[in-house]
């Protein structure tokens, strides 16, 4: 997983650079080749997204349901709430900061040069069902399988998860750099490359700063509840942050995160329970990153949005995020459908989202992992004494 993600970052950066350079010199017919490829690939992505949601979210809910109890329900509710609030925190920050840095910049992404470089042909690949239907079905199926415990259907769900994971790893992630190259090729041909580079750099800096502020807020809350110094707890969680920064994987960092949580006063039973669970469902860094990128692109495109719209988007996105640690690029691909249906982001806008997400992948994962320690501290406050008395 580490090798896949690190290699992908360099491939994406190379695709952006090459697309920006060649877009001004390649003839229109050559650019139309990539425009055609991008159209077909975007159709394939749209076809796969509902299947990805069903394939990843359903078994994830089944796994969470095993051994259900009060601590499980509380941790899931807390992690989900924190993820949604993180998305709304991102909305509050970006809607106040982005207008100042974006100024009057407006980019007609995906359409300014569309008349000059249309695809040679179009192949439409309609999805079997919509994203909302996929989310509802996944939640319903996962919950019912948890209650009924039907072994055969569960096995099918886990087998389907494996198929979807392989499809992402073999047919989507490796082709993304070519897709992004085509987008930047057409942007450069339309003269929109330089403004976008400046905007990207500013967005990345703001999202990184925002993630640090969110971590301070989380540890101040958990520290006040547990009567511990939040900044000492942050210092104790730094090894987990740095490990996640290097691996880009919440799952791979679990042993380090458990040890760091113990240093923050979390008991062994609570840390071994809450940290692996939060690595699956607690995604504040990813939420802030995706929300901020979506808002920036909507501002640049003059796409209208509101707090209610972003709240609905964040609530749906937090559900899709439960599959993030298991599959490289899983949360990214699953979120594309939510962006399209919830925010009206088109193919070109989604390609820019993919680029920003991959470039900042390690920082979002590191924020997720470190925030897991704060959640574990709160769970310890609520259930720690009960577990100490009754743990067998």
C-alpha positions in Angstrom: 0.0 0.0 0.0 2.8 2.4 0.9 4.6 1.7 -2.4 1.4 2.2 -4.4 0.6 5.6 -2.8 4.1 7.0 -2.9 4.5 6.0 -6.5 1.1 7.4 -7.4 2.0 10.8 -6.0 5.1 11.1 -8.2 3.2 9.9 -11.2 0.4 12.5 -10.6 2.9 15.3 -10.2 4.7 14.2 -13.4 1.3 14.1 -15.2 0.5 17.6 -14.1 3.9 19.0 -15.2 3.9 17.2 -18.6 0.3 18.2 -19.3 1.1 21.8 -18.5 4.2 21.8 -20.8 2.8 19.9 -23.7 -0.6 21.5 -23.8 0.9 24.6 -25.5 2.9 22.8 -28.2 0.9 19.6 -29.1 -1.4 19.8 -32.2 -5.1 19.7 -31.6 -5.6 16.2 -33.0 -3.1 14.8 -30.4 -4.9 16.6 -27.6 -8.2 15.2 -28.9 -6.8 11.7 -28.4 -6.5 12.3 -24.6 -9.8 14.1 -24.6 -11.5 11.0 -26.0 -9.7 8.8 -23.5 -10.7 11.0 -20.6 -14.4 11.0 -21.7 -14.5 7.2 -21.8 -12.6 6.8 -18.5 -14.8 9.3 -16.7 -17.8 7.2 -17.8 -16.1 4.1 -16.4 -15.5 5.9 -13.1 -19.2 6.9 -12.9 -20.1 3.3 -13.6 -17.8 2.0 -10.9 -18.5 4.4 -8.1 -21.8 2.9 -6.9 -20.3 -0.6 -7.1 -17.3 0.7 -5.0 -19.7 2.1 -2.4 -21.6 -1.2 -2.1 -18.5 -3.3 -2.2 -16.6 -1.4 0.4 -19.2 0.1 2.8 -21.4 -3.0 3.2 -18.6 -5.3 4.6 -17.2 -2.5 6.6 -20.5 -2.1 8.5 -20.6 -5.9 8.9 -17.1 -5.8 10.6 -18.1 -2.9 12.8 -21.2 -4.8 14.0 -19.3 -7.7 15.4 -19.5 -7.7 19.2 -21.7 -4.7 19.3 -22.1 -3.0 22.6 -22.5 0.4 24.2 -18.8 1.3 23.8 -19.0 0.4 20.1 -22.1 2.4 19.5 -20.6 5.4 21.4 -17.3 5.3 19.5 -19.0 5.0 16.1 -21.3 7.9 16.9 -18.5 10.0 18.3 -16.2 9.3 15.3 -18.9 10.0 12.8 -19.9 13.2 14.5 -16.3 14.4 14.6 -15.8 13.7 10.9 -19.0 15.6 9.9 -18.1 18.5 12.2 -14.6 18.5 10.7 -16.2 18.9 7.3 -18.3 21.8 8.5 -15.2 23.4 10.2 -13.5 23.2 6.8 -16.6 24.9 5.3 -16.4 27.7 7.9 -12.7 28.3 7.4 -12.6 28.1 3.6 -15.7 30.3 2.9 -14.0 33.1 4.9 -10.4 32.6 3.7 -10.7 31.4 0.1 -12.4 34.6 -1.2 -9.4 36.6 0.0 -6.8 34.4 -1.8 -8.8 33.6 -4.9 -9.8 37.1 -5.5 -11.4 37.6 -8.9 -9.8 34.4 -10.4 -12.4 32.4 -12.3 -11.5 29.3 -14.3 -13.7 27.8 -16.9 -12.3 24.3 -16.3 -13.2 21.7 -18.9 -15.1 24.0 -21.2 -12.9 26.9 -22.3 -11.1 24.8 -24.8 -13.8 22.1 -25.2 -15.0 23.5 -28.6 -11.4 23.3 -29.9 -10.6 19.8 -28.6 -13.8 17.7 -28.5 -13.4 13.9 -28.3 -13.3 11.9 -31.5 -16.2 9.8 -30.2 -18.2 9.2 -27.0 -19.1 6.0 -25.2 -21.7 6.3 -22.5 -21.6 3.7 -19.6 -24.6 4.3 -17.3 -24.3 3.0 -13.8 -26.7 0.3 -12.5 -28.0 2.7 -9.8 -27.2 6.1 -8.2 -24.9 7.0 -5.4 -27.6 7.7 -2.9 -29.2 4.3 -3.6 -25.8 2.7 -3.2 -25.3 4.3 0.2 -28.8 3.4 1.4 -28.5 -0.2 0.2 -25.0 -0.6 1.8 -26.1 0.7 5.1 -29.3 -1.5 5.1 -27.5 -4.6 3.9 -24.6 -4.2 6.3 -26.9 -3.6 9.3 -29.2 -6.6 8.4 -26.2 -8.9 7.9 -24.9 -7.9 11.3 -28.3 -8.7 12.9 -29.0 -11.9 11.0 -25.5 -13.2 10.8 -26.1 -15.0 7.5 -22.7 -16.6 6.8 -23.2 -17.2 3.1 -24.3 -13.7 2.2 -21.6 -12.3 4.4 -19.0 -14.4 2.5 -20.4 -13.1 -0.7 -20.2 -9.5 0.6 -16.5 -10.0 1.5 -15.8 -11.7 -1.8 -17.4 -8.8 -3.6 -15.2 -6.4 -1.5 -12.1 -8.2 -2.8 -13.3 -7.9 -6.4 -14.0 -4.2 -6.0 -10.6 -3.7 -4.3 -8.8 -5.4 -7.1 -10.8 -3.3 -9.7 -9.6 -0.1 -7.9 -6.0 -1.3 -7.7 -5.8 -2.6 -11.2 -8.1 -0.6 -13.4 -8.6 2.8 -11.7 -5.6 3.9 -9.7 -2.9 3.0 -12.3 -4.8 4.9 -15.0 -5.4 8.1 -13.0 -2.1 9.8 -14.0 -3.1 9.5 -17.7 -6.5 10.9 -16.9 -5.0 13.8 -15.0 -2.5 14.3 -17.8 -5.3 14.7 -20.2 -7.1 17.2 -18.0 -4.0 19.4 -17.5 -3.2 19.1 -21.2 -6.5 20.6 -22.2 -6.2 23.2 -19.4 -2.8 24.3 -20.7 -4.1 24.4 -24.2 -6.9 26.8 -23.0 -4.4 29.0 -21.1 -5.7 28.1 -17.6 -2.6 26.4 -16.3 -0.6 29.1 -14.5 -3.6 30.5 -12.5 -4.4 26.9 -11.4 -0.9 26.2 -10.1 -1.0 29.3 -7.9 -4.4 28.4 -6.6 -3.3 24.8 -5.9 -0.3 26.0 -3.8 -2.4 28.3 -1.7 -5.1 25.7 -1.1 -2.6 23.1 0.0 -1.1 25.5 2.6 -4.5 26.5 4.0 -5.6 22.8 4.3 -2.4 21.9 6.1 -2.8 24.8 8.5 -6.5 23.9 9.0 -5.6 20.3 9.9 -3.2 21.5 12.6 -5.8 23.8 14.1 -8.3 21.0 14.1 -5.9 18.7 16.0 -5.4 21.4 18.6 -9.1 21.8 19.1 -9.7 18.0 19.4 -7.0 17.6 22.0 -8.1 20.6 23.9 -11.6 19.0 24.2 -10.3 15.6 25.1 -7.7 17.1 27.4 -10.3 19.1 29.3 -12.6 16.1 29.7 -9.7 13.9 31.0 -7.9 16.6 32.8 -4.7 16.2 30.9 -2.5 18.8 29.2 -3.6 18.8 25.6 -0.2 19.9 24.3 1.7 17.1 26.1 -0.8 14.6 24.6 -0.1 16.1 21.2 3.6 15.6 21.8 3.0 12.0 22.8 1.0 11.4 19.6 3.7 12.8 17.3 5.2 9.3 16.5 1.9 8.2 15.2 1.6 11.4 13.1 5.1 10.9 11.6 4.5 7.2 10.9 1.2 8.0 9.1 3.0 10.7 7.2 5.5 8.2 6.0 3.2 5.3 5.3 0.0 7.2 4.1 -2.0 4.4 5.8 -4.1 4.6 8.9 -4.2 0.8 9.1 -0.5 0.4 8.9 0.0 2.9 11.7 -2.4 1.2 14.2 0.3 -0.4 16.4 2.1 2.9 16.8 -1.2 4.8 17.4 -2.1 2.3 20.1 1.2 2.8 21.9 0.9 6.6 21.7 -2.7 6.5 23.0 -1.4 4.5 26.0 1.0 7.4 26.6 -1.9 9.8 26.8 -3.5 7.8 29.6 -5.8 5.5 27.6 -6.0 2.0 29.0 -4.9 -1.0 27.0 -8.4 -2.5 26.4 -9.8 0.9 25.3 -6.8 1.7 23.1 -6.9 -1.7 21.4 -10.6 -1.4 20.8 -11.0 2.3 19.8 -7.9 2.9 17.7 -8.5 0.1 15.1 -12.1 1.1 14.9 -11.4 4.8 14.5 -8.8 3.9 11.8 -11.8 2.6 9.8 -14.5 5.2 10.5 -12.8 8.4 11.8 -11.6 10.5 8.9 -11.5 14.2 9.9 -8.4 15.0 7.9 -9.9 13.5 4.7 -13.2 15.3 5.4 -11.5 18.6 5.7 -9.3 18.0 2.7 -12.1 16.9 0.3 -14.6 19.6 1.6 -12.0 22.4 1.2 -11.0 21.3 -2.3 -14.6 21.0 -3.4 -15.4 24.5 -2.1 -12.4 26.0 -3.8 -13.3 24.5 -7.1 -17.0 25.5 -6.8 -15.8 29.1 -6.1 -13.6 29.1 -9.1 -16.4 27.7 -11.2 -19.1 30.0 -9.8 -21.1 26.9 -8.7 -23.6 27.9 -6.0 -23.4 26.2 -2.6 -24.7 26.7 0.9 -24.1 25.5 4.5 -27.1 23.1 4.1 -25.6 21.6 0.9 -22.2 21.1 2.4 -23.7 19.5 5.6 -25.6 17.0 3.5 -22.4 16.4 1.5 -20.3 15.9 4.7 -22.9 13.5 6.2 -22.8 11.3 3.1 -19.1 11.6 2.7 -18.5 10.5 6.3 -20.3 7.2 5.5 -18.3 6.5 2.3 -15.1 7.2 4.3 -15.5 4.0 6.3 -13.7 2.1 3.5 -10.7 4.4 3.4 -8.0 2.4 5.2 -8.6 -1.0 3.5 -8.1 0.1 -0.2 -5.5 2.6 -1.6 -7.7 5.3 -3.1 -10.9 3.8 -1.9 -12.3 6.9 -0.1 -11.2 9.0 -3.0 -13.0 7.0 -5.6 -16.1 6.5 -3.5 -16.3 10.2 -2.8 -16.5 11.1 -6.5 -20.1 10.0 -6.7 -21.0 12.1 -3.7 -19.3 15.1 -5.2 -21.1 14.7 -8.5 -24.6 14.1 -7.1 -24.3 16.3 -4.0 -22.2 19.3 -5.3 -22.7 19.1 -9.1 -18.9 18.6 -9.8 -18.2 17.6 -13.4 -15.5 15.3 -14.7 -12.9 18.0 -15.1 -13.5 19.3 -11.6 -13.3 15.8 -10.2 -9.9 15.3 -11.9 -8.7 18.4 -10.1 -10.1 17.0 -6.9 -8.2 13.7 -7.5 -5.0 15.6 -8.1 -5.3 17.7 -4.9 -6.3 14.6 -2.8 -3.4 12.5 -3.9 -0.8 15.3 -3.4 -2.1 15.9 0.1 -2.8 12.2 0.9 -0.2 11.8 3.6 -1.1 14.9 5.5 -4.8 13.9 5.6 -3.9 10.4 6.8 -1.6 11.8 9.5 -4.4 14.1 10.8 -6.8 11.2 10.9 -4.4 9.0 12.9 -3.5 11.7 15.4 -7.1 12.6 16.0 -7.8 9.0 16.7 -5.8 9.5 19.9 -8.2 12.3 21.0 -11.2 10.1 20.4 -9.6 7.3 22.4 -9.1 9.6 25.3 -12.8 10.5 25.3 -13.8 6.9 25.1 -11.5 6.2 28.0 -13.2 8.9 30.0 -16.7 7.4 29.5 -15.9 3.7 29.6 -12.5 3.3 31.2 -13.6 2.7 34.8 -16.3 0.3 33.7 -13.8 -1.8 31.7 -11.2 -1.8 34.5 -13.8 -3.2 36.8 -15.4 -5.8 34.5 -12.7 -6.6 32.0 -12.0 -10.3 31.8 
